[in-house]
Structures are given as structure tokens and as C-alpha cells.
Amino acid sequence: MRLLQAEELFRKVLEVGSKNKAARLLGLDVGSKYVGVAISDEKNRVAMPLSVLCRTKTNINLMADDFKTLVSMYSIAGFVVGYPFKIYGQPCASAIQVSLAGELCKTGKLDDLPYAYWDENFTSKCVEALLHPLNLKDLDDAKTMTDKFAAVCILQGQNQTYSTDPRAPQGKNECRRQPSPPSQATRALGSDQTG
């Protein structure tokens, strides 16, 4: 797996999509126990909920196999991983998302796929606020829905930003929408954490 800037990932997916029938993105909302997964439509304009994967210290190979299956099933060309950036796009040193990406890289099963980080601040809180009126009684169902739709918010944010014109320059006030990937030191910090 290769880490790219979000704009670069979107352009790459468009290039692959122009050669093939479809090239989609997967959006990931990474938590310590669960990973919400969303998928884009074939034109990478709309994000839809897909599933939730359980995450443990010992199942990273199974998760990589699941992602590999999704890649072949849906013509996935890359991942958009939610990341809790601080204000002005500064990386958060303790992010567990870096740990998952590093663990998936170590499996070697997804080496040909690029990924990018996208600011996930408040996605889960927004989804919880939307789901609250539904008054879901089953806490597991509520958690699963929150994780799936947080992944939708992450992927939709990226799709919406670049689907109109992926080469459009980003304004000064939009740095949180197109954050820089974490530095090597931050990646090293994150890869030592376990979920």
C-alpha cells in the first residue's frame, strides 16, 4: 500500500476508471474495535454504506483477506482512511488509523493499492445525531450503523471535494479538507499502537 495525497489518489482512480469499466474507492472509519466500510459508486460521486469489520490484535490477516475480496468484487482502486487531524490539518500523533494502515501494509496482501487520509473530525458525532431520533434499542445495531455511516461521511467528503474538478486549487481556508499525510515520525508513533 502506498500513501498518497487525497487529490493524487482521486486522480489515480479516475485514470484507472478511464481504462477499466469501473474503479471505486473504499472509505474506512477506523476504530479500536471496529472498522466501518463504505464504497463509492462507479463514478466516485456517491458513497454508500457497505459493512463493518471487527478489529482485534490477531485478525489483521483476515481483515486483509476481506479487503482483498472487496477489491476484486467491486473493482476497488484505493482506500480513503478517516483520520482525526487537528486544526489546520496537523496530524494527530496518537491516531489508530496509522496503525491499521501499517498493519495492512505488513501483510503484503494489498501492496498494489494506494490510500489517502481524510479528515474525519466529527463524523461519528454527526452520524450519532442523525441516528438519535430513530431511538435504536439494540446498542450493537446502533454502533454498527454509526461506524458504517461515519465511513460514508469520510468517503463522501473526499468524493464531493474532487468529483467536480480534481485539479481545482484548494483555498487557504480549506486545509482541513485536504490535510497532509502524517510525517514519518507520526507514522512510527501510530504503528506502535494496537487496537
C-alpha positions in Angstrom: 0.0 0.0 0.0 1.2 3.5 -0.9 0.2 6.6 1.0 -0.9 9.4 -1.4 -2.3 12.9 -1.0 -6.1 12.8 -1.3 -6.1 14.7 -4.6 -3.5 12.4 -6.1 -5.5 9.3 -5.1 -8.6 10.6 -6.7 -6.8 11.4 -9.9 -5.3 7.9 -9.9 -8.7 6.4 -9.5 -10.0 8.5 -12.4 -7.1 7.2 -14.6 -7.8 3.6 -13.7 -11.5 4.1 -14.2 -10.9 5.5 -17.7 -9.1 2.3 -18.7 -11.4 -0.1 -17.0 -15.1 -0.4 -16.6 -15.1 0.9 -13.1 -12.7 1.9 -10.4 -14.1 2.6 -7.0 -12.9 3.8 -3.6 -13.5 2.3 -0.2 -13.9 4.6 2.8 -12.8 3.4 6.2 -13.8 4.7 9.6 -11.2 3.1 11.8 -11.8 2.5 15.5 -10.1 0.4 18.1 -12.6 -2.5 17.8 -14.4 -1.9 14.5 -13.8 -0.6 11.0 -16.7 0.9 9.2 -16.6 0.4 5.5 -18.2 2.5 2.7 -18.0 2.2 -1.0 -18.3 4.7 -3.8 -20.5 4.4 -6.9 -18.8 3.6 -10.2 -18.3 7.3 -10.9 -16.9 8.1 -7.4 -19.6 10.7 -6.7 -21.7 9.0 -4.1 -20.6 7.0 -1.0 -22.8 4.1 0.3 -22.5 2.0 3.5 -21.1 -1.4 3.0 -20.1 -3.3 6.2 -18.4 -3.2 9.5 -15.3 -5.4 10.2 -14.2 -6.5 13.7 -10.7 -5.5 14.5 -8.5 -7.4 17.0 -4.8 -7.7 17.6 -4.7 -11.0 15.9 -7.1 -10.8 12.9 -5.2 -8.3 10.6 -4.5 -11.1 8.0 -8.3 -11.9 8.0 -9.1 -8.2 7.5 -6.5 -8.0 4.7 -8.2 -11.0 3.1 -11.6 -9.4 3.5 -10.3 -6.2 1.8 -8.7 -8.2 -1.0 -12.1 -9.9 -1.6 -13.8 -6.5 -1.7 -11.2 -5.2 -4.1 -11.8 -7.9 -6.6 -15.6 -7.9 -6.1 -16.1 -4.2 -6.6 -13.1 -3.1 -8.6 -11.6 -1.1 -5.8 -8.7 1.2 -6.8 -7.9 2.7 -3.4 -8.8 3.5 0.2 -9.8 6.7 1.9 -9.0 6.3 5.6 -10.6 8.7 8.1 -8.0 10.4 10.2 -8.5 12.8 13.2 -6.5 15.8 12.1 -6.0 18.7 14.5 -6.9 22.2 13.4 -5.2 23.4 10.2 -4.6 19.8 9.1 -1.9 19.0 11.6 -1.6 15.2 12.2 -2.6 13.6 15.5 0.3 11.6 16.7 -1.8 9.0 18.6 -4.1 8.1 15.7 -5.0 4.4 15.5 -5.6 4.8 11.7 -1.9 4.9 11.1 -1.6 1.7 13.0 -4.2 -0.1 10.8 -2.6 1.1 7.5 0.8 0.0 8.8 -0.5 -3.4 9.8 -2.3 -3.9 6.4 0.9 -2.9 4.7 2.9 -5.5 6.6 0.6 -8.3 5.3 1.7 -7.6 1.7 -1.8 -8.6 0.5 -2.8 -5.1 -0.6 0.6 -3.8 -1.9 -0.8 -2.6 -5.3 -3.4 -0.3 -3.7 -2.9 3.3 -2.7 -4.6 5.0 0.2 -5.1 8.6 1.5 -6.1 10.1 4.8 -9.1 12.3 5.0 -10.2 14.4 8.0 -12.8 12.5 10.0 -13.4 15.0 12.8 -16.9 14.9 14.0 -18.1 12.3 11.5 -19.2 9.8 14.3 -20.8 12.7 16.3 -22.8 13.8 13.2 -24.0 10.3 12.5 -25.0 9.8 16.1 -27.0 13.0 16.0 -28.8 11.8 12.8 -29.5 8.3 14.3 -30.6 9.6 17.7 -34.2 10.3 16.6 -34.5 6.7 15.4 -34.2 5.6 19.1 -32.4 2.4 18.3 -32.8 -0.1 21.2 -30.1 -2.5 20.2 -26.7 -0.9 21.0 -24.8 -3.2 18.7 -27.0 -2.2 15.7 -26.6 1.5 16.7 -22.8 1.1 16.8 -22.7 -0.8 13.5 -24.8 1.9 11.8 -22.7 4.7 13.3 -19.5 3.1 12.0 -20.8 2.4 8.5 -22.2 5.9 8.1 -19.1 7.6 9.5 -17.2 5.8 6.7 -19.8 7.1 4.3 -19.2 10.7 5.6 -15.4 10.3 5.2 -15.7 8.9 1.7 -18.4 11.4 0.6 -16.3 14.3 1.8 -13.4 13.2 -0.4 -15.6 12.4 -3.3 -17.5 15.7 -3.1 -14.3 17.7 -3.0 -12.7 16.2 -6.1 -15.6 14.9 -8.2 -16.4 18.3 -9.7 -12.8 19.2 -10.7 -10.0 17.2 -9.2 -7.4 19.8 -10.3 -9.2 22.7 -8.7 -6.9 24.6 -6.3 -7.8 24.5 -2.7 -8.3 27.7 -0.9 -6.4 28.8 2.2 -9.4 28.1 4.5 -9.8 24.6 3.2 -6.7 23.0 4.6 -8.7 20.7 6.9 -10.4 19.2 3.9 -7.2 18.3 2.2 -4.8 17.5 5.1 -1.2 16.5 4.7 -0.4 12.9 5.5 1.3 12.3 8.8 5.1 12.6 8.9 7.4 9.6 9.2 7.7 10.3 13.0 3.9 10.3 13.4 3.6 7.1 11.3 6.2 5.4 13.5 4.3 6.5 16.6 1.0 5.3 15.3 2.3 1.9 14.2 3.4 1.0 17.7 -0.2 1.2 18.9 -2.5 -1.8 19.0 -6.3 -1.8 18.6 
